[in-house]
Amino acid sequence: MKTELIIRSNSSDIDFALLRDGKLIELNNETTDNKFSVGDIFLAKIGKVLTGLNASFVNVGYPKDGFLHYHDLGAQVNSLNKFIKKVSTGKYKEFTLKNFRKEEDINKDGSIKDVLKTGQNLLVQIVKEPISTKGPRLSSELSIAGRFLVLVPFSDRVSVSQKIADPKEKERLKRLAKSIKPKGFGVILRTVAEGKKVAELDKDLQNSLDRWKTMCKRIPNTNTPTKILSELNRASSILRDVMNETFTSIVTNDETLKVEIKEYLQEIYPEKEKIVKLHRSTVPIFEKYGIERQIKTSFGKTVSMSKGAYLVIEHTEALHVIDVNSGNRSNKAGSQEDTALEVNLISATEIARQLQLRDMGGIIVVDFIDMHKAENRNKLYQHLKEQMALDRTKHKILPPSKFGLVQITRQRVRPELSIKTTEANPNKDGQVEAPIVLLDKIEADLEKFMSNSKNRGKVQLHVHPFIAAYLTKGVNSIRFKWYLKHKKWIAIIPRDAYTYLYYRFKTVKS
């Protein structure tokens, strides 16, 4: 497996494309004016305390107040309140919590009015960015994420990522964490901590501890609301969370960003520093690596896959619905059940990619093709779980029902990524899909057409003249690439009567 990170920097924002074996699996955007990112910590002011909802609105400086529920306060919120009051005076400078006397945990079934008061200052962390008309979702159970571990103030708990399956390794990591953990802090070992030595874990812990101390120094004489600790920039946070030995290249078109990334890699993964490169070509960076085309063909309502299968993705207010279609194709599979299983497995792989790529959250219902055998439904379920295992976002998958429906919940922490894949229709008013999306559909239909044993003889493709010119342009044309792939020459027939999006394959007997 080969992983690449391609970073395009503009004057106002930065785009991050994560490729796995050349295929786009994650697309992120960071704007320079985004002041409310997941992980940011604010010294905020409590607004309305709502007993009925057992929650409070909190002013963090966003036009809409943030939302803080009682269950997101954290058991040690009383200790946090006490600490803020002490530090705010400017006289208390024992930020390590070594000699700090903690308060009792709050009752898990208690009332928020007994803990928070309107006008009170409180440290809160963004756990979900502002989405649509809602303000950010907040928590006062603070955590500072490092490369290998997460530091949790006012806790004594040591836990290990559930993705680490080996019980011996879990026990080893717990033992190491307890030996280096400072008093007054809890530690969560991340998945990437697997196999790491105590020196690496300790260095990471000290970095997080330094960030905590720096944050605490900003609390005295600070007006509310104020951001007092920023999450790492998007490039660093992506590298922190996903960097591993499969990374083969990190390419950016920005000299300053290249230097910053190299410096960060020197801290977390020095042996990978040499893979950072500067893009110098006159061809735009996303064009050079085929990302622009993948963006256009991956964000439409319909997503084409291999062997003629395709997905239809619909978004509603309550949930997302994905329909799996096999398309009209002949198949060498022995039965309808085998065909359904084959298409479903291909679709499961693409669905896992689409959820991560679009950052779809909430409830997702997938309508797979019906399969009658329980063993095939289980095979599909296990395959989908394996494909989703690489997704960093928390999610849960239920086994397929007898109707072929699979329900997925996926944590939503940022607005869903939506990219326009249509443009003005040259034939009439309205919008049509971009030409590159049309090409993707033509190639998918060509795959089906060529696999049908009935379609013998010369093959013709009848299309609008604009599309015909695009397919035959140059010596190394798209048609020539089709010839190399299918070992058959496709005759392109321009048809003036055809609309821009209409095309048709035909066979002519020799």
Buried (B, 14 or more C-beta within 10 A) or exposed (E): EEBBBBBBBEEEBBBBBBBBEEEBBBBBBBEEEEEBBBBBBBBBBBBEBBEEEBBBBBBBBBEBBBBBBBEBBBBBBBBBBBBBEBBBEEEBEEBBBEEBEBBEEBEEEEEBBEBBEEEBBBBBBBBBBBBEEBBBBBBBBBBBBBBBBBBBBBBBEBBBBEEBEEEEBBEBBBEBBEEBBBEBBBBBBBBBBBEBEBEBBBBBBBBBBEBBEEBBEBBEEEEBBEBBBEBBBBBBBBBBBBBEEEBEBBBBBBEEBBEBBBEBBEBBBEEBBEBBEEBEEEEEBBEBBBBBBBBBBBBBEBBBBEBBBBBBBEBEEEBBBBBBBBBEBBBEEEEBBBBBBBBBBBBBBBBBBBBBBBBBBBBBBBBBBBBEEEEBBEBBBEBBBEBBEBBEBEBEBEBBEEEBBBBBBBEBBBEBBEEEBBEEBEBEEEEBBBBBBBBBBBBBBBBBBBBBEEBEEEBBBBBBBBBBEBBBEEEEBBBBEBEEEBEEEBEBBBBEEBEBBBBEBBBEEE
